[in-house]
Amino acid sequence: MTVDLEATAKERGIRYFLVSFTDLFGTQRAKLVPVSAIGGMAKAGAAFAGFATWLDMTPADPDVFAVPDPDSLTQLPWKPEVGWLAADLWMDGKPVEHAPRNVLKRQIAAAQSAGYEMKTGVECEFFLISPDGSEVSDAADRQMKQCYDQQALMRRYDVIAEICDAMQGLGWQPYQNDHEDANGQFEMNWQYDTALKTADRHAFFKYMVRSIAELRGLRATFMPKPFIDLTGNGCHAHVSLWKGAQNLFDETGGALGLSPLAYKFLGGIMHSADALAALLNPTVNSYKRINAPPTLSGATWSPSSVTYSGNNRTHLIRIPEPGRFEIRLADGAANPYLLQAAILAAGLDGIANARDPGKRLDINMYTDGHTVKAAGKRLPLNLLDALRAFEGSAVLGERLGGLVPAYLKLKRQEWDAYARHLSPWERAHTLDC
């Protein structure tokens, strides 16, 4: 049932609404709207100059209108007088084709027309660092095998508990929090849900974590690889496909408890994995995570080849239990909406074309991957390679439509800006060549 924003504001003591959208690069943009104006804004949307954000627009384009979704209303736990609203972008009376939330909603509609609904959960890893970003915020967090470190976790109890309490109050059903594999790194998990709800919560989670960290004099980062010798920030996605109350991926007697439909969906992910990297690993820095040497802890926990396995974290796709699988490709920079849209697009293609994922590999890919000839194609080595694979993907080109040229245009500009950068390493190793 659609929420009446004005009535809800009066009931909950909300004074302002953040009408928010996520642009192509995952940056959240917003306008702060007083309750007195939200009625008109809910109908017409909040006006933005699209070119001023990471959208494929020019200064000559008319206003883009962010029309809030009342069902996404989330009251800020740390500032309850403000309500956050995810918004859909419109221009000239039509949805903006390449706007990330619109892209996801089109994929959801395509799934619905085939009788499916995707449900997902995401594992968002992040670091708590110093305000200037130069180091881990906890000087005592120095273990080599630091994952699940109880002392380090409890030294950050106040921050983690405040975020978890907030998720509980919002009804997200959080169920565990831990210190991750890198010094200063944490992960917080909440219950899976439909793709759009998970994407909205993912977007809000990143905003919430950063905000609560700032209030405590810290900085939170989801950057894929903020420290070269430490494990990077992944954003693993757990995926299942449903019809009503039935999990279509769950099959007793199927290999590892997965149905043939699940393997076709999985096959679609593997078929398009190199192109998916452009969306799921969207920054120059991303490729320091998925193509990294072993870290201080001894493992990167990220894939470099397109393979799948059972409960084995050295592969691109892991099947931890019946009825779902985990895609381990995405990192902390992934756009919450494009992450879901890309997975669903590739998976639907897998079903439509009966993609065969091939034989499962039950080996340690970090130590033995090179010994197997059929160990899968390699993931892109850098952002440019990923963009080329994305451009060449007929599957994603057809299913994601206008997102593809818009995304390629802006991301190539980013790559060109990076290529024009002269690093200290280059000078140190090339001045006397």
C-alpha positions as a Markdown table, in Angstrom:
| # | Residue | x | y | z |
|---|---|---|---|---|
| 1 | Met | 0.0 | 0.0 | 0.0 |
| 2 | Thr | 1.4 | 3.4 | -1.0 |
| 3 | Val | 2.4 | 5.6 | 1.9 |
| 4 | Asp | 0.7 | 9.0 | 2.4 |
| 5 | Leu | 3.9 | 11.1 | 3.0 |
| 6 | Glu | 2.2 | 14.1 | 4.5 |
| 7 | Ala | 0.1 | 12.0 | 6.9 |
| 8 | Thr | 3.1 | 9.8 | 7.8 |
| 9 | Ala | 5.3 | 12.9 | 8.5 |
| 10 | Lys | 2.7 | 14.1 | 11.1 |
| 11 | Glu | 2.5 | 10.7 | 12.7 |
| 12 | Arg | 6.3 | 10.2 | 12.9 |
| 13 | Gly | 7.4 | 13.7 | 13.6 |
| 14 | Ile | 9.2 | 14.0 | 10.3 |
| 15 | Arg | 10.1 | 17.6 | 9.4 |
| 16 | Tyr | 12.1 | 17.1 | 6.2 |
| 17 | Phe | 12.4 | 14.6 | 3.4 |
| 18 | Leu | 15.6 | 13.7 | 1.5 |
| 19 | Val | 14.4 | 13.0 | -2.0 |
| 20 | Ser | 17.4 | 10.9 | -3.2 |
| 21 | Phe | 18.6 | 9.2 | -6.4 |
| 22 | Thr | 21.7 | 7.3 | -7.2 |
| 23 | Asp | 23.6 | 8.3 | -10.3 |
| 24 | Leu | 25.6 | 6.0 | -12.7 |
| 25 | Phe | 28.7 | 6.2 | -10.6 |
| 26 | Gly | 26.8 | 5.2 | -7.4 |
| 27 | Thr | 26.8 | 8.7 | -5.9 |
| 28 | Gln | 23.7 | 9.6 | -4.0 |
| 29 | Arg | 22.1 | 13.0 | -4.9 |
| 30 | Ala | 19.4 | 14.6 | -2.9 |
| 31 | Lys | 17.3 | 17.6 | -2.2 |
| 32 | Leu | 16.0 | 18.4 | 1.3 |
| 33 | Val | 12.3 | 19.0 | 1.1 |
| 34 | Pro | 10.1 | 20.4 | 3.9 |
| 35 | Val | 7.0 | 18.5 | 4.8 |
| 36 | Ser | 4.9 | 21.5 | 3.6 |
| 37 | Ala | 6.1 | 20.9 | 0.0 |
| 38 | Ile | 6.2 | 17.1 | -0.1 |
| 39 | Gly | 2.7 | 16.7 | -1.5 |
| 40 | Gly | 3.5 | 18.5 | -4.8 |
| 41 | Met | 7.0 | 17.0 | -4.9 |
| 42 | Ala | 5.5 | 13.5 | -4.6 |
| 43 | Lys | 3.5 | 14.0 | -7.7 |
| 44 | Ala | 5.8 | 16.1 | -9.9 |
| 45 | Gly | 9.2 | 15.2 | -8.5 |
| 46 | Ala | 12.2 | 17.3 | -7.4 |
| 47 | Ala | 14.0 | 19.1 | -10.2 |
| 48 | Phe | 17.7 | 18.5 | -10.8 |
| 49 | Ala | 20.2 | 19.5 | -13.6 |
| 50 | Gly | 21.2 | 16.1 | -14.8 |
| 51 | Phe | 24.5 | 17.2 | -16.2 |
| 52 | Ala | 25.6 | 18.3 | -12.8 |
| 53 | Thr | 25.6 | 14.6 | -11.7 |
| 54 | Trp | 27.0 | 11.4 | -13.2 |
| 55 | Leu | 24.3 | 11.0 | -15.8 |
| 56 | Asp | 24.6 | 11.1 | -19.6 |
| 57 | Met | 23.2 | 14.5 | -20.1 |
| 58 | Thr | 24.3 | 18.0 | -21.2 |
| 59 | Pro | 23.7 | 21.5 | -19.8 |
| 60 | Ala | 21.2 | 22.0 | -22.6 |
| 61 | Asp | 19.0 | 19.2 | -21.4 |
| 62 | Pro | 15.8 | 20.1 | -19.5 |
| 63 | Asp | 15.3 | 19.4 | -15.8 |
| 64 | Val | 15.3 | 15.8 | -14.7 |
| 65 | Phe | 12.7 | 15.1 | -12.0 |
| 66 | Ala | 13.3 | 12.7 | -9.1 |
| 67 | Val | 9.9 | 11.3 | -8.3 |
| 68 | Pro | 10.0 | 9.7 | -4.8 |
| 69 | Asp | 8.8 | 6.2 | -4.2 |
| 70 | Pro | 6.7 | 6.5 | -1.0 |
| 71 | Asp | 7.1 | 2.8 | -0.2 |
| 72 | Ser | 10.9 | 3.3 | 0.2 |
| 73 | Leu | 10.5 | 5.8 | 3.1 |
| 74 | Thr | 13.2 | 5.3 | 5.6 |
| 75 | Gln | 13.4 | 7.5 | 8.7 |
| 76 | Leu | 17.0 | 8.4 | 9.6 |
| 77 | Pro | 17.7 | 6.5 | 12.8 |
| 78 | Trp | 20.3 | 9.1 | 13.9 |
| 79 | Lys | 18.1 | 12.0 | 12.9 |
| 80 | Pro | 14.5 | 10.9 | 13.0 |
| 81 | Glu | 13.1 | 14.2 | 11.9 |
| 82 | Val | 14.3 | 13.4 | 8.4 |
| 83 | Gly | 12.8 | 10.8 | 6.1 |
| 84 | Trp | 14.9 | 9.4 | 3.2 |
| 85 | Leu | 13.1 | 8.5 | -0.1 |
| 86 | Ala | 14.5 | 6.6 | -3.1 |
| 87 | Ala | 13.4 | 8.3 | -6.3 |
| 88 | Asp | 12.9 | 7.4 | -10.0 |
| 89 | Leu | 14.2 | 9.8 | -12.6 |
| 90 | Trp | 11.9 | 11.3 | -15.3 |
| 91 | Met | 12.5 | 13.7 | -18.1 |
| 92 | Asp | 10.0 | 15.1 | -20.6 |
| 93 | Gly | 7.3 | 12.9 | -19.1 |
| 94 | Lys | 9.3 | 9.7 | -19.6 |
| 95 | Pro | 11.5 | 7.6 | -17.4 |
| 96 | Val | 15.2 | 8.3 | -17.9 |
| 97 | Glu | 16.3 | 5.1 | -19.6 |
| 98 | His | 19.8 | 4.9 | -18.1 |
| 99 | Ala | 18.9 | 6.0 | -14.6 |
| 100 | Pro | 20.0 | 3.0 | -12.4 |
| 101 | Arg | 16.8 | 2.5 | -10.4 |
| 102 | Asn | 14.8 | 2.6 | -13.7 |
| 103 | Val | 17.2 | 0.1 | -15.2 |
| 104 | Leu | 16.6 | -2.3 | -12.3 |
| 105 | Lys | 12.8 | -1.9 | -12.5 |
| 106 | Arg | 12.8 | -2.8 | -16.2 |
| 107 | Gln | 14.7 | -6.0 | -15.3 |
| 108 | Ile | 12.3 | -6.8 | -12.5 |
| 109 | Ala | 9.4 | -6.3 | -15.0 |
| 110 | Ala | 11.1 | -8.6 | -17.5 |
| 111 | Ala | 11.4 | -11.3 | -14.8 |
| 112 | Gln | 7.8 | -10.8 | -13.8 |
| 113 | Ser | 6.6 | -11.3 | -17.3 |
| 114 | Ala | 8.4 | -14.7 | -17.3 |
| 115 | Gly | 6.9 | -15.6 | -14.0 |
| 116 | Tyr | 9.9 | -15.0 | -11.8 |
| 117 | Glu | 10.9 | -12.7 | -8.9 |
| 118 | Met | 14.5 | -12.5 | -7.8 |
| 119 | Lys | 15.4 | -12.2 | -4.1 |
| 120 | Thr | 18.9 | -11.3 | -3.0 |
| 121 | Gly | 21.0 | -10.5 | 0.0 |
| 122 | Val | 24.2 | -8.4 | -0.1 |
| 123 | Glu | 27.3 | -8.6 | 2.1 |
| 124 | Cys | 28.6 | -5.0 | 2.3 |
| 125 | Glu | 32.2 | -4.9 | 3.6 |
| 126 | Phe | 33.7 | -1.6 | 4.7 |
| 127 | Phe | 36.7 | -0.1 | 6.6 |
| 128 | Leu | 36.6 | 2.3 | 9.5 |
| 129 | Ile | 39.5 | 4.6 | 8.8 |
| 130 | Ser | 41.0 | 7.9 | 9.9 |
| 131 | Pro | 39.2 | 11.0 | 8.7 |
| 132 | Asp | 41.9 | 11.8 | 6.2 |
| 133 | Gly | 41.7 | 8.2 | 4.8 |
| 134 | Ser | 45.4 | 7.5 | 5.4 |
| 135 | Glu | 45.1 | 4.6 | 7.8 |
| 136 | Val | 42.9 | 2.2 | 9.7 |
| 137 | Ser | 41.2 | 4.0 | 12.6 |
| 138 | Asp | 42.1 | 1.5 | 15.3 |
| 139 | Ala | 45.9 | 1.6 | 15.9 |
| 140 | Ala | 45.6 | -1.7 | 17.9 |
| 141 | Asp | 44.1 | -3.6 | 15.0 |
| 142 | Arg | 47.3 | -5.1 | 13.7 |
| 143 | Gln | 46.9 | -8.9 | 13.7 |
| 144 | Met | 48.0 | -10.9 | 10.6 |
| 145 | Lys | 45.0 | -13.3 | 10.9 |
| 146 | Gln | 42.6 | -10.6 | 11.9 |
| 147 | Cys | 39.3 | -12.0 | 10.7 |
| 148 | Tyr | 36.6 | -12.4 | 13.4 |
| 149 | Asp | 39.0 | -10.8 | 15.9 |
| 150 | Gln | 36.9 | -10.4 | 19.0 |
| 151 | Gln | 39.0 | -7.7 | 20.6 |
| 152 | Ala | 39.0 | -5.5 | 17.5 |
| 153 | Leu | 35.3 | -6.0 | 17.0 |
| 154 | Met | 34.4 | -4.9 | 20.5 |
| 155 | Arg | 36.7 | -1.9 | 20.4 |
| 156 | Arg | 34.3 | -0.7 | 17.7 |
| 157 | Tyr | 31.2 | -1.9 | 19.5 |
| 158 | Asp | 29.7 | 1.6 | 19.8 |
| 159 | Val | 29.7 | 2.2 | 16.0 |
| 160 | Ile | 28.7 | -1.4 | 15.0 |
| 161 | Ala | 25.9 | -1.6 | 17.6 |
| 162 | Glu | 24.5 | 1.8 | 16.7 |
| 163 | Ile | 24.3 | 0.7 | 13.0 |
| 164 | Cys | 22.8 | -2.7 | 13.9 |
| 165 | Asp | 20.3 | -1.2 | 16.3 |
| 166 | Ala | 19.3 | 1.2 | 13.5 |
| 167 | Met | 18.7 | -1.8 | 11.1 |
| 168 | Gln | 16.6 | -3.6 | 13.7 |
| 169 | Gly | 14.5 | -0.5 | 14.2 |
| 170 | Leu | 14.0 | -0.2 | 10.5 |
| 171 | Gly | 12.8 | -3.8 | 10.3 |
| 172 | Trp | 15.7 | -5.1 | 8.2 |
| 173 | Gln | 16.2 | -8.2 | 10.4 |
| 174 | Pro | 20.0 | -7.9 | 10.8 |
| 175 | Tyr | 21.5 | -11.2 | 12.1 |
| 176 | Gln | 25.2 | -10.9 | 12.4 |
| 177 | Asn | 28.2 | -8.4 | 12.5 |
| 178 | Asp | 31.8 | -9.3 | 12.3 |
| 179 | His | 35.4 | -8.0 | 11.9 |
| 180 | Glu | 36.4 | -9.0 | 8.4 |
| 181 | Asp | 39.7 | -10.3 | 6.9 |
| 182 | Ala | 41.5 | -6.9 | 6.8 |
| 183 | Asn | 42.6 | -4.8 | 9.7 |
| 184 | Gly | 39.8 | -2.2 | 10.3 |
| 185 | Gln | 37.3 | -4.0 | 8.1 |
| 186 | Phe | 33.8 | -5.0 | 9.1 |
| 187 | Glu | 30.7 | -6.7 | 7.6 |
| 188 | Met | 27.1 | -6.4 | 8.7 |
| 189 | Asn | 24.4 | -8.7 | 7.4 |
| 190 | Trp | 20.6 | -8.3 | 7.2 |
| 191 | Gln | 17.8 | -10.5 | 5.8 |
| 192 | Tyr | 17.4 | -11.0 | 2.0 |
| 193 | Asp | 14.4 | -9.6 | 0.2 |
| 194 | Thr | 13.2 | -8.7 | -3.3 |
| 195 | Ala | 15.8 | -7.1 | -5.6 |
| 196 | Leu | 14.4 | -3.6 | -5.5 |
| 197 | Lys | 14.0 | -3.6 | -1.7 |
| 198 | Thr | 17.6 | -4.9 | -1.3 |
| 199 | Ala | 18.9 | -2.3 | -3.7 |
| 200 | Asp | 17.2 | 0.5 | -1.8 |
| 201 | Arg | 18.5 | -0.8 | 1.5 |
| 202 | His | 22.0 | -1.2 | 0.1 |
| 203 | Ala | 22.0 | 2.4 | -1.0 |
| 204 | Phe | 20.7 | 3.6 | 2.4 |
| 205 | Phe | 23.1 | 1.3 | 4.3 |
| 206 | Lys | 26.1 | 2.9 | 2.7 |
| 207 | Tyr | 24.8 | 6.4 | 3.5 |
| 208 | Met | 23.9 | 5.3 | 7.1 |
| 209 | Val | 27.3 | 3.7 | 7.8 |
| 210 | Arg | 29.2 | 6.8 | 6.5 |
| 211 | Ser | 27.0 | 9.1 | 8.5 |
| 212 | Ile | 27.2 | 7.3 | 11.8 |
| 213 | Ala | 31.0 | 6.9 | 11.4 |
| 214 | Glu | 31.3 | 10.6 | 10.8 |
| 215 | Leu | 29.3 | 11.4 | 14.0 |
| 216 | Arg | 31.9 | 9.4 | 15.9 |
| 217 | Gly | 34.9 | 11.1 | 14.4 |
| 218 | Leu | 35.7 | 8.3 | 12.0 |
| 219 | Arg | 35.4 | 7.7 | 8.3 |
| 220 | Ala | 33.8 | 4.6 | 6.6 |
| 221 | Thr | 34.9 | 3.6 | 3.1 |
| 222 | Phe | 33.5 | 1.0 | 0.7 |
| 223 | Met | 36.5 | 1.5 | -1.7 |
| 224 | Pro | 37.4 | -1.8 | -3.3 |
| 225 | Lys | 41.1 | -1.7 | -2.3 |
| 226 | Pro | 41.9 | 1.2 | 0.1 |
| 227 | Phe | 45.1 | -0.5 | 1.4 |
| 228 | Ile | 47.3 | -2.5 | -1.0 |
| 229 | Asp | 48.5 | -5.1 | 1.5 |
| 230 | Leu | 45.0 | -5.8 | 3.0 |
| 231 | Thr | 42.0 | -7.7 | 1.7 |
| 232 | Gly | 39.7 | -5.4 | -0.3 |
| 233 | Asn | 36.0 | -4.6 | 0.2 |
| 234 | Gly | 33.7 | -7.1 | -1.5 |
| 235 | Cys | 30.0 | -7.0 | -2.0 |
| 236 | His | 28.9 | -10.6 | -2.3 |
| 237 | Ala | 25.3 | -11.2 | -3.6 |
| 238 | His | 23.3 | -14.2 | -2.6 |
| 239 | Val | 20.7 | -15.0 | -5.2 |
| 240 | Ser | 17.5 | -17.0 | -5.6 |
| 241 | Leu | 14.5 | -16.9 | -7.9 |
| 242 | Trp | 10.9 | -17.3 | -6.7 |
| 243 | Lys | 7.4 | -17.8 | -7.8 |
| 244 | Gly | 5.1 | -16.7 | -5.0 |
| 245 | Ala | 6.2 | -18.6 | -1.9 |
| 246 | Gln | 8.2 | -21.2 | -3.9 |
| 247 | Asn | 12.0 | -20.9 | -4.2 |
| 248 | Leu | 12.6 | -22.1 | -7.8 |
| 249 | Phe | 16.3 | -22.6 | -7.2 |
| 250 | Asp | 15.7 | -25.2 | -4.4 |
| 251 | Glu | 15.4 | -28.8 | -5.4 |
| 252 | Thr | 15.9 | -31.8 | -3.2 |
| 253 | Gly | 18.0 | -34.3 | -5.1 |
| 254 | Gly | 19.5 | -31.6 | -7.4 |
| 255 | Ala | 23.3 | -31.2 | -7.4 |
| 256 | Leu | 24.1 | -29.4 | -4.2 |
| 257 | Gly | 20.4 | -28.7 | -3.8 |
| 258 | Leu | 20.0 | -26.5 | -6.8 |
| 259 | Ser | 17.4 | -27.0 | -9.6 |
| 260 | Pro | 18.1 | -27.1 | -13.3 |
| 261 | Leu | 16.7 | -23.6 | -13.5 |
| 262 | Ala | 19.2 | -22.4 | -11.0 |
| 263 | Tyr | 22.1 | -23.8 | -13.1 |
| 264 | Lys | 20.8 | -22.1 | -16.2 |
| 265 | Phe | 20.7 | -18.8 | -14.3 |
| 266 | Leu | 24.2 | -19.5 | -12.9 |
| 267 | Gly | 25.3 | -20.3 | -16.5 |
| 268 | Gly | 24.1 | -16.9 | -17.6 |
| 269 | Ile | 26.2 | -15.2 | -15.0 |
| 270 | Met | 29.3 | -17.1 | -16.1 |
| 271 | His | 28.6 | -16.5 | -19.8 |
| 272 | Ser | 28.6 | -12.7 | -19.2 |
| 273 | Ala | 31.0 | -12.5 | -16.3 |
| 274 | Asp | 33.7 | -10.5 | -18.0 |
| 275 | Ala | 31.2 | -7.9 | -19.2 |
| 276 | Leu | 29.5 | -7.9 | -15.8 |
| 277 | Ala | 32.8 | -6.8 | -14.3 |
| 278 | Ala | 32.3 | -3.3 | -15.8 |
| 279 | Leu | 29.3 | -2.8 | -13.6 |
| 280 | Leu | 30.2 | -4.9 | -10.6 |
| 281 | Asn | 33.8 | -3.8 | -10.5 |
| 282 | Pro | 33.3 | -0.2 | -11.7 |
| 283 | Thr | 36.5 | 1.7 | -10.8 |
| 284 | Val | 40.1 | 1.7 | -11.7 |
| 285 | Asn | 40.8 | 0.6 | -8.1 |
| 286 | Ser | 38.5 | -2.4 | -8.4 |
| 287 | Tyr | 41.1 | -4.4 | -10.3 |
| 288 | Lys | 43.6 | -4.2 | -7.5 |
| 289 | Arg | 41.1 | -6.4 | -5.6 |
| 290 | Ile | 40.1 | -9.1 | -8.1 |
| 291 | Asn | 43.6 | -9.5 | -9.6 |
| 292 | Ala | 45.6 | -9.1 | -6.5 |
| 293 | Pro | 48.5 | -11.1 | -5.0 |
| 294 | Pro | 47.9 | -12.6 | -1.5 |
| 295 | Thr | 47.4 | -10.1 | 1.2 |
| 296 | Leu | 48.7 | -9.9 | 4.7 |
| 297 | Ser | 46.2 | -12.5 | 5.8 |
| 298 | Gly | 47.3 | -14.9 | 3.1 |
| 299 | Ala | 44.3 | -14.7 | 0.7 |
| 300 | Thr | 42.4 | -12.1 | -1.3 |
| 301 | Trp | 39.1 | -13.8 | -1.0 |
| 302 | Ser | 38.2 | -12.5 | -4.4 |
| 303 | Pro | 38.0 | -14.3 | -7.8 |
| 304 | Ser | 40.2 | -13.9 | -10.9 |
| 305 | Ser | 38.6 | -16.6 | -13.1 |
| 306 | Val | 35.1 | -17.5 | -14.1 |
| 307 | Thr | 34.4 | -20.7 | -12.2 |
| 308 | Tyr | 31.9 | -22.1 | -9.8 |
| 309 | Ser | 32.0 | -24.6 | -6.9 |
| 310 | Gly | 30.2 | -25.8 | -3.8 |
| 311 | Asn | 31.0 | -24.2 | -0.5 |
| 312 | Asn | 34.4 | -23.0 | -1.7 |
| 313 | Arg | 35.3 | -19.3 | -1.4 |
| 314 | Thr | 38.1 | -19.3 | -4.0 |
| 315 | His | 35.6 | -19.3 | -7.0 |
| 316 | Leu | 33.5 | -16.6 | -8.7 |
| 317 | Ile | 30.3 | -18.4 | -7.7 |
| 318 | Arg | 29.9 | -20.4 | -4.4 |
| 319 | Ile | 27.0 | -22.7 | -3.6 |
| 320 | Pro | 26.9 | -22.7 | 0.2 |
| 321 | Glu | 23.6 | -24.5 | 0.7 |
| 322 | Pro | 20.5 | -25.6 | -1.2 |
| 323 | Gly | 18.3 | -23.0 | -2.9 |
| 324 | Arg | 20.8 | -20.2 | -3.5 |
| 325 | Phe | 24.2 | -19.3 | -4.7 |
| 326 | Glu | 26.7 | -16.5 | -3.9 |
| 327 | Ile | 28.2 | -14.3 | -6.6 |
| 328 | Arg | 31.6 | -13.1 | -5.2 |
| 329 | Leu | 32.5 | -10.8 | -8.1 |
| 330 | Ala | 31.1 | -7.4 | -7.0 |
| 331 | Asp | 33.0 | -5.0 | -4.8 |
| 332 | Gly | 32.1 | -2.1 | -2.5 |
| 333 | Ala | 32.0 | 0.4 | -5.3 |
| 334 | Ala | 29.2 | -1.4 | -7.2 |
| 335 | Asn | 26.1 | 0.7 | -7.8 |
| 336 | Pro | 23.4 | -0.9 | -5.6 |
| 337 | Tyr | 20.8 | -0.8 | -8.4 |
| 338 | Leu | 23.1 | -1.8 | -11.3 |
| 339 | Leu | 24.4 | -4.7 | -9.2 |
| 340 | Gln | 20.9 | -6.2 | -9.0 |
| 341 | Ala | 20.0 | -5.2 | -12.6 |
| 342 | Ala | 23.1 | -6.8 | -14.1 |
| 343 | Ile | 22.7 | -10.1 | -12.2 |
| 344 | Leu | 19.1 | -10.3 | -13.2 |
| 345 | Ala | 19.7 | -9.5 | -16.8 |
| 346 | Ala | 22.5 | -12.1 | -17.1 |
| 347 | Gly | 20.5 | -14.7 | -15.2 |
| 348 | Leu | 17.4 | -14.2 | -17.3 |
| 349 | Asp | 19.5 | -14.7 | -20.4 |
| 350 | Gly | 20.9 | -17.9 | -18.9 |
| 351 | Ile | 17.4 | -19.2 | -18.5 |
| 352 | Ala | 16.2 | -18.0 | -22.0 |
| 353 | Asn | 19.2 | -19.6 | -23.7 |
| 354 | Ala | 19.7 | -22.6 | -21.4 |
| 355 | Arg | 23.3 | -21.6 | -20.6 |
| 356 | Asp | 25.3 | -24.5 | -19.4 |
| 357 | Pro | 27.8 | -23.5 | -16.6 |
| 358 | Gly | 29.9 | -26.5 | -17.3 |
| 359 | Lys | 31.5 | -28.8 | -14.7 |
| 360 | Arg | 31.8 | -27.7 | -11.2 |
| 361 | Leu | 35.4 | -27.3 | -9.9 |
| 362 | Asp | 36.1 | -28.4 | -6.4 |
| 363 | Ile | 39.6 | -27.2 | -6.1 |
| 364 | Asn | 41.4 | -24.3 | -4.4 |
| 365 | Met | 41.6 | -21.9 | -7.3 |
| 366 | Tyr | 44.3 | -19.8 | -5.5 |
| 367 | Thr | 46.8 | -22.7 | -5.4 |
| 368 | Asp | 45.6 | -25.2 | -8.1 |
| 369 | Gly | 43.7 | -23.1 | -10.6 |
| 370 | His | 46.6 | -23.1 | -13.0 |
| 371 | Thr | 46.7 | -26.9 | -13.1 |
| 372 | Val | 43.3 | -27.2 | -14.6 |
| 373 | Lys | 42.9 | -26.5 | -18.3 |
| 374 | Ala | 39.2 | -26.0 | -18.1 |
| 375 | Ala | 39.6 | -23.5 | -15.2 |
| 376 | Gly | 37.5 | -20.9 | -16.8 |
| 377 | Lys | 38.2 | -17.7 | -18.6 |
| 378 | Arg | 40.0 | -15.0 | -16.8 |
| 379 | Leu | 38.3 | -11.8 | -15.5 |
| 380 | Pro | 39.4 | -8.5 | -17.0 |
| 381 | Leu | 42.7 | -7.2 | -15.7 |
| 382 | Asn | 41.7 | -3.5 | -15.6 |
| 383 | Leu | 38.7 | -1.2 | -16.1 |
| 384 | Leu | 39.4 | -0.6 | -19.8 |
| 385 | Asp | 39.3 | -4.4 | -20.5 |
| 386 | Ala | 36.1 | -4.6 | -18.6 |
| 387 | Leu | 34.5 | -1.8 | -20.6 |
| 388 | Arg | 35.5 | -3.4 | -23.8 |
| 389 | Ala | 33.9 | -6.7 | -22.8 |
| 390 | Phe | 30.8 | -4.8 | -21.7 |
| 391 | Glu | 30.6 | -3.0 | -25.1 |
| 392 | Gly | 31.0 | -6.3 | -26.9 |
| 393 | Ser | 28.3 | -8.1 | -24.9 |
| 394 | Ala | 25.3 | -8.7 | -27.1 |
| 395 | Val | 23.4 | -10.1 | -24.1 |
| 396 | Leu | 23.8 | -7.0 | -21.9 |
| 397 | Gly | 23.5 | -4.7 | -24.8 |
| 398 | Glu | 20.0 | -6.1 | -25.6 |
| 399 | Arg | 18.8 | -6.4 | -22.0 |
| 400 | Leu | 20.2 | -3.2 | -20.5 |
| 401 | Gly | 19.4 | -1.0 | -23.5 |
| 402 | Gly | 20.3 | 2.7 | -23.1 |
| 403 | Leu | 22.3 | 2.1 | -20.0 |
| 404 | Val | 25.2 | 0.7 | -22.0 |
| 405 | Pro | 26.2 | 3.6 | -24.2 |
| 406 | Ala | 25.6 | 6.1 | -21.4 |
| 407 | Tyr | 27.7 | 4.1 | -18.9 |
| 408 | Leu | 30.5 | 3.5 | -21.5 |
| 409 | Lys | 30.7 | 7.2 | -22.4 |
| 410 | Leu | 31.1 | 8.3 | -18.8 |
| 411 | Lys | 33.4 | 5.5 | -17.7 |
| 412 | Arg | 35.7 | 5.9 | -20.6 |
| 413 | Gln | 36.0 | 9.6 | -19.6 |
| 414 | Glu | 37.0 | 8.3 | -16.1 |
| 415 | Trp | 39.6 | 5.9 | -17.6 |
| 416 | Asp | 41.0 | 8.7 | -19.8 |
| 417 | Ala | 41.4 | 10.9 | -16.7 |
| 418 | Tyr | 43.2 | 8.1 | -15.0 |
| 419 | Ala | 45.5 | 7.5 | -18.0 |
| 420 | Arg | 46.5 | 11.2 | -17.9 |
| 421 | His | 47.6 | 10.8 | -14.3 |
| 422 | Leu | 51.3 | 10.6 | -13.7 |
| 423 | Ser | 52.0 | 8.6 | -10.5 |
| 424 | Pro | 55.0 | 8.7 | -8.2 |
| 425 | Trp | 55.7 | 5.1 | -9.1 |
| 426 | Glu | 56.1 | 5.9 | -12.8 |
| 427 | Arg | 58.6 | 8.7 | -12.0 |
| 428 | Ala | 60.6 | 6.5 | -9.6 |
| 429 | His | 60.9 | 3.7 | -12.1 |
| 430 | Thr | 61.1 | 5.6 | -15.4 |
| 431 | Leu | 63.1 | 8.8 | -15.0 |
| 432 | Asp | 66.3 | 7.0 | -15.6 |
| 433 | Cys | 65.1 | 4.5 | -18.2 |
